[in-house]
Amino acid sequence: MPKIKLFLWKAAAGALPVGAQLVRRHISSTWDCARCGAPETSTHMLFHCDFAAQVWNLAPLQLGHIPIGTPILEALNLLKKTIVLPPVGIHTATLFPWICWHIWKARNQLIFQNSHFSVIETVTKAVQDALAWQSAQLALPKVRVATPRPNSTTTLTHDFLCYVDAAWQQQSSLAGSGWVFQATSHSEKEITTFSAGCRRFPSPLAAEAWAIKSAMLHALQLERSDLLVLSDSKSIVDALNSNVSLNEIFGLLVEIRSIRNRFRSISFQFIPRLVNSIADAAAKLSLCISGNIGLDPGTLVFV
Ligand SMILES: [Zn+2]
C-alpha cells in the first residue's frame, strides 16, 4: 500500500520522527521510548521494545531472530523472507509491513492520544488490514501501464544505457546523484549497477552536470565504454550534443567533454522525468541518506 511503502522507506532512510531523530534535529530534548524509557530509535520502536517484541511473537509469522543493533534495512530484508503461517489466509499480500505500520500507529496513539492498544489488538488489526488489502487487490482488474522508452534506434547502437539524475536541495545547496546501468543485450530490464553520491552545488543544473560526470567516470571504471547516457536535463543534453556552452556549468561541461573522449562510443539523450524514475529515486535517496547520517559532501556511496 503506498502509505506503508512511504512509511517503510522513511524507516529505512532513518527519516521517521522517533525520539532519537527528534533529539538530533533539536526538536525534542528527550529520546526516551514512551513505553520503556530506552533510547527510541526506529529499530527499537519497531523490533526491540518489549511491546514490539511481543507483537512479533504473537504474529502468525515464521520469523527468525533480529539481533539488537541490526541496521534497519537489514532487519526489513530479513522480514521480507518471512512466511505467513496458515491458516491466516494471506497469500499474495505480505504481513510484515502491516505489522510495522500498526506498531507505529500504536506508538503514536500512546504518545499523542494517551490511548493504549494491546499487543493482541495490534496484531489483529494488522492481519485484518493485510487481508482486506489482499482481497481488494484480487478484485482489481489487471492493468498494464505502458512506459515510454528511450529512442530505440539510438539505444540499440550502445552496449549499455545509463539513466542518471540529480536531486538538489535549495536550503542546504546539497545535491544527491543517482544512476543506473542497464545492458541493452538483455530483453528484460536488468539493472546491473546502482550508485549514488552527495555534494554541495550552487544550482540544480550544476548538480545534474555533476551527476552525469560522476556516472561517466563510474562507467569507465567498470569498463563500460560504449554508453548511452539518458538524462532528463534537456539543456545539458542539448549543450553536449551541439557543443554549445552554458556559463553556469562551464567548467563541468569542459570536464564532461574531456571524459567523453575516453569512451569508445558515447551518446547523450534526453528522456522525460517519468522514464527516469529509478535514477530520480536513487538521487533523492542519496540526498536523504547523506543528510541523515551526516555523510561528508563529496563521498560517493555505492549501494
Ligand atoms: Zn521501548
Boltz pocket constraint, residues with backbone or C-beta under 6 A from the ligand:
constraints:
  - pocket:
      binder: B
      contacts: [[A, 33], [A, 34], [A, 35], [A, 36], [A, 37], [A, 38], [A, 44], [A, 48], [A, 49], [A, 50]]
      max_distance: 6.0
